[in-house]
Amino acid sequence: MPSFGVRGIPVLTQVASGTLRHVDISAHDIPADETTRPLPVTELDLKLDDLRKSDNGSEARARSAEATVRLSYTDVSDALGLEVSQGDRPGRISARIAMPSGDGIAVTVKVSAVSGNRIAFEDFRVTSGVLPAAGQVLLDKIFEQPIQLAPAAPGPAECSGRRAHDPTRTRRASVRR
């Protein structure tokens, strides 16, 4: 069940005016949906500023919204079909691939949030071992397509983590245990 908090005093005055200055919403263990959201979300933190209700009270819009999404290594591994773990630097994940020869290959890739509520992989690197050409093609294919987190919501302050007043600012995405 999501939790939320309203910051600022007096809260009752904010509620009566129809505008909440700062609202924080957190949700945990949001399940996957096979058709629109193949990847479960471990934790979602949403910060809304100047949340205003519509005239008829049926919806609310925020002047700005920032979302932080946390994903588990297990869930990302399941979505990719490749076991991943913490990378060599923040914002990166690593994978170790066993080879028939007994040697292993270690790779790392940068994870970032992209438009449409997706995570994408870029800057793929082999950090140890020798990756055969066929392996390179396979890993390129695995990391080629972004993974959908949730369907995109309409409107300027959608829950995509972009700030409504600054459409170039992107949300944060992180993967953790």
C-alpha positions, -999 to 999 in steps of 0.1 A, spaced: 0 0 0 14 34 -9 22 59 19 22 97 15 30 128 34 22 164 31 49 189 41 43 225 51 23 242 78 -6 246 81 -18 215 63 -55 223 68 -51 257 51 -34 240 22 -62 214 18 -88 242 20 -71 262 -7 -70 232 -30 -32 233 -34 -7 212 -14 28 227 -15 49 195 -12 36 159 -13 57 128 -10 44 94 -21 62 61 -16 51 27 -29 69 -7 -25 68 -40 -44 47 -28 -73 41 -61 -93 48 -66 -129 20 -66 -155 29 -89 -184 15 -67 -211 24 -31 -201 50 -34 -173 72 -66 -176 95 -54 -148 83 -51 -111 93 -20 -92 109 -26 -59 104 10 -46 89 42 -61 94 76 -44 75 105 -59 79 141 -49 52 166 -61 53 203 -57 23 226 -59 -3 198 -63 -36 214 -73 -69 197 -76 -91 203 -107 -122 225 -105 -144 194 -103 -120 176 -80 -117 145 -103 -79 149 -108 -48 167 -95 -18 182 -114 15 191 -100 37 220 -111 67 196 -108 72 160 -101 104 140 -95 103 102 -93 130 78 -81 125 41 -91 145 13 -75 147 -21 -91 161 -53 -78 190 -71 -95 169 -103 -95 141 -86 -114 164 -69 -139 182 -103 -144 149 -120 -151 139 -93 -176 172 -95 -194 176 -133 -192 211 -127 -179 222 -126 -142 234 -91 -133 248 -76 -101 262 -43 -88 285 -26 -114 320 -12 -110 306 23 -106 272 38 -96 247 36 -124 262 5 -139 254 -32 -137 278 -62 -142 273 -97 -155 297 -127 -155 292 -151 -184 307 -186 -182 323 -199 -213 325 -236 -225 363 -234 -221 358 -228 -184 369 -192 -186 345 -164 -177 338 -131 -193 329 -101 -172 309 -72 -187 294 -40 -174 268 -17 -188 254 17 -178 217 18 -168 197 50 -173 161 62 -173 147 71 -207 114 86 -219 83 66 -218 91 52 -183 118 28 -195 153 19 -185 179 16 -212 214 2 -214 244 19 -230 282 20 -229 286 -18 -228 321 -29 -219 340 -62 -215 360 -58 -183 377 -92 -183 381 -121 -206 378 -123 -244 343 -120 -258 339 -139 -291 321 -121 -319 290 -142 -315 289 -133 -278 292 -96 -287 262 -99 -311 242 -117 -284 249 -92 -256 243 -63 -280 208 -78 -287 201 -83 -249 210 -47 -240 196 -32 -272 160 -26 -262 148 -5 -232 127 -22 -206 93 -7 -198 86 1 -161 50 14 -163 28 28 -189 34 65 -195 8 88 -180 -6 117 -201 -1 154 -192 29 177 -184 36 164 -149 33 127 -157 47 102 -132 77 98 -154 99 119 -131 104 147 -156 98 181 -142 68 198 -158 86 231 -161 119 216 -174 112 188 -199 149 181 -204 154 170 -168 151 132 -165 142 110 -136 167 89 -117 167 51 -119 188 28 -97 191 -9 -93 197 -24 -58 196 -57 -40 
